[in-house]
Amino acid sequence: MPRAFSSQGLRRRKYQPLSVFLLVFSLLGINSGVAAAETTDARTPTDLSSFIDEPGYTFANTSVLIYGYLVVPAGGPVPTGTISVRDQYPGSKTASYSISGGVIDFGLSFITPNHVGPSAYVLSYSGDANYQPSTRTYPYEVLAGPWTITKLSSPPTRSTRVGDSIDITANVYGTNGSIAGHTTGYIYLYDNGELVSTGNFGDIPEIPFTVTLWYAGTHKFTAIFEPTNPLPYAGSTSKSLSVRVSASK
């Protein structure tokens, strides 16, 4: 007898090829629910070690030498490639150097920061056929110095007589900006070569003095800044500030 027609059986037979197709896709790992295999870098990892020539700081507009080491496992192939260094400050140039002859500790050429304040330089290794690339960032401080400038100023007065007092301000700063808060020291104020007052230099750049004038004539005031520690700043002497004193009535 003829087999009875079944729409359910037709639907099963209709979708069987699609089921097989999806199963093959799944086994191959290429359907939408299976992530593609990630590529891995089989090369040996590397690291960098570096420091600047000064102990953690340098000065604005002064070149400083960068030292560094490419760290690779002992006994492996000789590394090749390039090392690059640049300051993070905008506009800084990148310098690159080739590694040759298996030398993996190096002194790079100078970088010259043109700003004052916290900074950092970036050291990078390009990698080669055997070693992975690597990058490290090293912070350092850029100071305003090392030379200092000391200046004296005084408010203008209509007339100064014996027995009057005047206010004199000493200001100390580096050749590239303020050094206040970066060092300590003393400011010695002299009147015609005679020490008349001493001030402490520290967190503020301006040191006020009040001086009483005891004789008539020209008083030439000078100030000498002497840092507590001669590093990283040098002392300095101001130009003279002249005050004409008249005899009292």
C-alpha positions as CSV (number, residue, x, y, z in Angstrom):
1,M,0.0,0.0,0.0
2,P,1.2,3.6,-0.6
3,R,2.8,5.2,2.4
4,A,0.7,8.0,3.9
5,F,2.0,11.5,3.4
6,S,3.4,13.2,6.5
7,S,4.3,16.9,6.5
8,Q,6.1,16.4,9.8
9,G,8.5,13.9,8.2
10,L,9.1,16.3,5.4
11,R,10.0,19.1,7.8
12,R,12.5,16.8,9.5
13,R,14.1,15.8,6.2
14,K,14.1,19.4,5.0
15,Y,16.2,20.7,7.9
16,Q,18.6,17.8,8.2
17,P,21.2,19.3,5.7
18,L,21.1,22.6,7.7
19,S,21.8,20.8,10.9
20,V,24.7,19.0,9.5
21,F,26.1,22.3,8.0
22,L,25.9,24.0,11.4
23,L,27.6,21.0,13.1
24,V,30.5,21.1,10.7
25,F,30.8,24.9,11.3
26,S,30.9,24.3,15.0
27,L,33.5,21.6,14.8
28,L,35.7,23.8,12.7
29,G,35.4,26.7,15.2
30,I,34.2,29.2,12.6
31,N,30.6,29.8,13.6
32,S,29.6,33.1,15.2
33,G,29.6,31.6,18.7
34,V,33.3,30.5,18.7
35,A,36.1,33.1,19.0
36,A,39.0,32.8,16.6
37,A,42.3,31.6,18.1
38,E,44.5,34.4,19.5
39,T,47.9,34.8,18.0
40,T,50.8,34.5,20.5
41,D,54.3,36.0,20.3
42,A,56.7,33.1,20.7
43,R,59.7,35.4,21.0
44,T,61.4,35.7,24.4
45,P,60.2,38.6,26.5
46,T,62.6,41.5,27.3
47,D,62.8,44.3,29.8
48,L,64.6,47.6,30.1
49,S,66.4,49.3,33.0
50,S,67.6,52.9,32.9
51,F,68.6,55.9,34.9
52,I,69.8,59.4,34.2
53,D,73.4,60.7,34.9
54,E,72.3,62.9,37.8
55,P,70.6,61.3,40.9
56,G,67.0,61.7,39.8
57,Y,67.0,65.2,38.5
58,T,68.5,67.5,35.9
59,F,68.3,71.1,34.9
60,A,66.2,73.0,32.3
61,N,68.1,73.6,29.0
62,T,71.0,71.4,30.2
63,S,71.8,68.1,28.5
64,V,71.7,65.0,30.6
65,L,73.0,61.5,29.6
66,I,70.7,58.5,29.7
67,Y,72.0,55.1,30.7
68,G,70.2,51.9,30.2
69,Y,70.2,48.1,30.0
70,L,68.4,45.7,27.8
71,V,67.5,42.7,30.0
72,V,67.3,39.3,28.3
73,P,67.7,35.8,29.7
74,A,71.3,34.6,30.0
75,G,72.5,32.1,27.4
76,G,70.1,33.2,24.7
77,P,70.8,34.5,21.2
78,V,72.6,37.9,20.8
79,P,69.9,40.6,20.6
80,T,69.7,43.0,17.7
81,G,67.4,45.9,16.9
82,T,67.2,49.5,18.0
83,I,66.8,51.4,21.3
84,S,64.9,54.7,21.2
85,V,64.6,57.4,23.9
86,R,62.5,60.6,24.1
87,D,61.3,63.1,26.7
88,Q,57.6,63.1,27.2
89,Y,57.4,66.9,27.0
90,P,55.6,68.0,23.8
91,G,58.0,68.8,20.9
92,S,60.8,66.6,22.2
93,K,62.8,64.7,19.6
94,T,63.3,60.9,19.5
95,A,66.8,59.5,19.3
96,S,67.4,55.9,18.1
97,Y,70.5,53.7,18.5
98,S,71.3,50.3,17.0
99,I,72.3,47.4,19.2
100,S,75.3,45.7,17.6
101,G,78.0,43.2,18.7
102,G,75.8,41.9,21.6
103,V,76.3,45.1,23.6
104,I,73.1,45.3,25.7
105,D,74.2,47.9,28.2
106,F,74.5,51.4,26.7
107,G,74.9,55.1,27.3
108,L,72.5,56.9,25.1
109,S,73.1,60.4,23.8
110,F,72.0,63.4,25.8
111,I,68.4,64.6,26.1
112,T,67.9,68.3,26.8
113,P,64.6,69.2,28.7
114,N,63.4,72.7,27.9
115,H,61.0,73.0,30.8
116,V,60.9,73.0,34.6
117,G,59.0,70.6,36.8
118,P,58.1,66.9,36.9
119,S,58.9,65.1,33.6
120,A,59.6,61.6,32.3
121,Y,61.4,60.0,29.4
122,V,60.3,56.9,27.4
123,L,62.8,54.1,26.6
124,S,61.8,51.6,23.9
125,Y,63.3,48.4,22.4
126,S,62.2,47.5,18.9
127,G,62.6,43.7,19.3
128,D,64.0,41.3,16.7
129,A,63.5,37.8,15.4
130,N,64.2,36.3,18.8
131,Y,63.1,38.9,21.3
132,Q,59.9,40.8,22.0
133,P,59.8,44.6,22.0
134,S,59.5,46.4,25.3
135,T,58.8,50.0,26.6
136,R,59.3,51.7,30.0
137,T,58.7,55.2,31.3
138,Y,61.1,56.8,33.8
139,P,60.1,59.9,35.8
140,Y,62.6,62.5,36.7
141,E,62.6,66.1,38.0
142,V,63.7,69.1,35.9
143,L,65.0,72.0,38.1
144,A,65.6,75.7,37.4
145,G,69.4,75.9,37.8
146,P,72.1,75.1,38.7
147,W,73.0,78.8,38.6
148,T,71.1,81.2,40.8
149,I,70.4,84.9,40.6
150,T,69.9,87.2,43.6
151,K,68.3,90.6,43.3
152,L,67.5,93.4,45.7
153,S,64.6,95.8,45.5
154,S,63.2,98.6,47.7
155,P,60.1,100.8,47.4
156,P,60.9,104.3,46.2
157,T,60.9,107.0,48.9
158,R,60.7,110.8,48.7
159,S,63.5,111.3,51.2
160,T,65.5,109.2,53.6
161,R,67.1,110.6,56.7
162,V,69.3,109.3,59.4
163,G,67.3,107.2,61.8
164,D,64.7,106.2,59.2
165,S,64.0,102.5,58.4
166,I,63.6,101.1,54.9
167,D,62.3,97.9,53.5
168,I,64.5,95.8,51.2
169,T,63.5,92.6,49.5
170,A,65.9,89.9,48.4
171,N,64.7,87.6,45.6
172,V,66.5,84.4,44.7
173,Y,65.7,82.2,41.7
174,G,67.3,79.9,39.2
175,T,68.5,80.8,35.7
176,N,65.4,79.1,34.3
177,G,62.8,79.9,37.0
178,S,61.9,79.6,40.7
179,I,64.0,77.4,43.0
180,A,61.8,78.0,46.0
181,G,60.8,74.8,47.7
182,H,63.7,72.9,46.1
183,T,66.5,74.0,48.3
184,T,67.2,75.9,51.5
185,G,69.9,78.4,52.5
186,Y,70.7,81.8,53.9
187,I,70.6,85.3,52.5
188,Y,73.2,87.7,54.1
189,L,72.4,91.4,53.7
190,Y,75.4,93.8,53.7
191,D,75.4,97.7,54.0
192,N,78.7,99.0,52.5
193,G,80.3,95.7,53.2
194,E,79.0,95.3,56.8
195,L,76.6,92.5,57.6
196,V,73.4,94.0,58.9
197,S,70.8,91.2,58.6
198,T,70.4,87.5,57.8
199,G,67.3,85.8,56.3
200,N,66.3,82.1,55.7
201,F,65.5,81.0,52.2
202,G,63.1,78.1,51.7
203,D,59.6,77.8,50.4
204,I,59.2,81.4,49.2
205,P,61.5,83.2,46.8
206,E,61.2,86.6,48.5
207,I,62.9,87.4,51.8
208,P,62.0,90.8,53.4
209,F,64.4,92.9,55.4
210,T,63.9,96.1,57.4
211,V,67.0,98.1,57.9
212,T,67.6,101.3,60.0
213,L,69.9,103.9,58.5
214,W,72.3,105.3,61.2
215,Y,74.5,107.6,59.2
216,A,74.2,110.1,56.3
217,G,75.7,109.4,52.8
218,T,75.3,106.7,50.3
219,H,74.4,103.2,51.5
220,K,75.2,100.4,49.0
221,F,73.3,97.2,49.9
222,T,74.3,93.8,48.6
223,A,72.9,90.3,49.3
224,I,74.7,87.0,49.2
225,F,72.8,83.7,48.8
226,E,74.4,80.7,50.2
227,P,72.6,77.3,49.9
228,T,72.7,75.0,52.8
229,N,73.8,72.2,50.5
230,P,76.0,73.2,47.5
231,L,74.1,70.7,45.4
232,P,72.1,71.2,43.3
233,Y,72.3,75.0,43.4
234,A,75.2,77.4,43.4
235,G,75.2,80.6,45.5
236,S,75.1,84.1,44.1
237,T,75.7,87.7,44.9
238,S,73.3,90.5,44.0
239,K,74.1,93.8,42.3
240,S,74.3,96.7,44.8
241,L,71.2,98.7,45.7
242,S,72.1,102.3,46.5
243,V,70.2,104.5,49.0
244,R,71.0,108.1,49.6
245,V,70.6,109.2,53.3
246,S,70.4,112.8,54.4
247,A,71.3,114.1,57.8
248,S,68.5,114.3,60.3
249,K,67.0,117.7,61.1
